[in-house]
Amino acid sequence: MRTLILTAALVAALATPAAADTLQEVTTHGMVLMIGDMPVEVNFTPDGKFTAGGGGDVFGVWRIDGDKLCTTSNYDQAENCVEYPKGKKSGDSFEVTGPQGSATVKIK
């Protein structure tokens, strides 16, 4: 029975997209978005909520959909989903492109 459970867990892990690793890092550690020359800190909670900006001026909910991070906020009630690259970890920086344009992400 134990072997069956371990095998099922291994198959599930292998079926998970590699971008999910990046999104797990982002939602666990938080990130800093560079929009132009302005850094915006974004923090996530395990219950699917996030805050952004110095005083948490922007807040909302998040979810992972495959290789995309989807958010809805108090500034934009429409859900926006942004694709993230595979294999990134804490300390890495990379570009993403969403509905409002491009930004640099650094995982904290």
C-alpha positions as CSV (number, residue, x, y, z in Angstrom):
1,M,0.0,0.0,0.0
2,R,2.8,2.4,0.9
3,T,4.5,1.8,-2.5
4,L,1.2,2.5,-4.3
5,I,0.9,5.9,-2.5
6,L,4.5,6.8,-3.2
7,T,4.1,5.9,-6.8
8,A,0.9,8.0,-7.1
9,A,2.7,10.9,-5.5
10,L,5.7,10.6,-7.9
11,V,3.4,10.4,-11.0
12,A,1.5,13.5,-9.7
13,A,4.8,15.4,-9.2
14,L,6.1,14.5,-12.7
15,A,2.8,15.6,-14.2
16,T,3.1,19.1,-12.7
17,P,4.3,21.7,-15.1
18,A,7.8,23.1,-14.4
19,A,6.4,26.6,-14.4
20,A,4.4,25.6,-11.3
21,D,7.8,25.5,-9.5
22,T,8.4,29.1,-10.5
23,L,4.9,30.0,-9.3
24,Q,5.4,28.1,-6.1
25,E,8.5,30.2,-5.5
26,V,6.8,33.4,-6.3
27,T,3.8,32.8,-4.1
28,T,5.8,31.4,-1.2
29,H,8.6,34.0,-1.1
30,G,6.9,37.0,-2.7
31,M,8.3,39.2,-5.5
32,V,9.4,42.6,-6.5
33,L,7.9,43.9,-9.8
34,M,9.9,46.5,-11.6
35,I,7.4,48.6,-13.5
36,G,9.6,51.1,-15.4
37,D,12.0,52.2,-12.6
38,M,9.5,51.8,-9.8
39,P,9.8,48.7,-7.6
40,V,6.5,47.2,-6.3
41,E,6.7,44.6,-3.6
42,V,4.0,41.9,-3.8
43,N,3.3,39.4,-1.0
44,F,1.1,36.3,-1.2
45,T,-0.7,34.3,1.5
46,P,-1.4,30.6,1.4
47,D,-5.2,31.3,1.5
48,G,-5.0,32.9,-2.0
49,K,-4.7,36.6,-1.1
50,F,-2.0,39.1,-2.0
51,T,-1.0,42.7,-1.1
52,A,1.2,45.0,-3.2
53,G,2.7,48.4,-2.7
54,G,4.3,50.1,0.3
55,G,1.2,50.1,2.5
56,G,-0.7,47.3,0.8
57,D,-2.6,49.8,-1.2
58,V,-3.3,47.1,-3.8
59,F,-4.9,43.9,-2.6
60,G,-6.7,41.0,-4.1
61,V,-6.8,37.3,-4.7
62,W,-4.6,35.0,-6.7
63,R,-4.7,31.5,-8.1
64,I,-2.4,29.3,-10.3
65,D,-3.7,28.0,-13.6
66,G,-1.0,25.8,-15.2
67,D,1.9,28.1,-15.9
68,K,-0.1,31.3,-15.3
69,L,-0.6,33.4,-12.2
70,C,-4.1,34.8,-12.2
71,T,-5.0,37.8,-10.1
72,T,-8.0,40.0,-9.4
73,S,-7.5,43.2,-7.4
74,N,-9.2,46.2,-5.9
75,Y,-7.8,48.2,-8.9
76,D,-8.9,45.7,-11.5
77,Q,-11.9,43.5,-10.9
78,A,-11.2,41.6,-14.2
79,E,-9.1,38.5,-13.7
80,N,-5.7,38.8,-15.3
81,C,-3.5,35.8,-16.0
82,V,0.2,36.1,-16.8
83,E,2.4,33.3,-18.0
84,Y,5.6,32.7,-16.0
85,P,8.8,31.0,-17.2
86,K,9.9,27.6,-16.1
87,G,12.6,26.7,-13.5
88,K,13.0,30.0,-11.7
89,K,13.8,30.2,-8.0
90,S,14.3,32.7,-5.1
91,G,16.7,35.4,-6.2
92,D,16.0,35.0,-10.0
93,S,14.8,37.9,-12.2
94,F,12.9,37.6,-15.5
95,E,10.5,39.4,-17.7
96,V,6.7,38.8,-17.9
97,T,4.2,40.3,-20.2
98,G,0.6,40.9,-19.1
99,P,-2.4,43.0,-20.1
100,Q,-0.7,46.2,-18.9
101,G,2.6,45.5,-20.7
102,S,6.0,44.1,-19.6
103,A,7.6,44.1,-16.2
104,T,10.6,42.6,-14.6
105,V,10.0,40.1,-11.7
106,K,12.5,39.3,-9.0
107,I,11.5,36.5,-6.7
108,K,12.4,37.4,-3.1
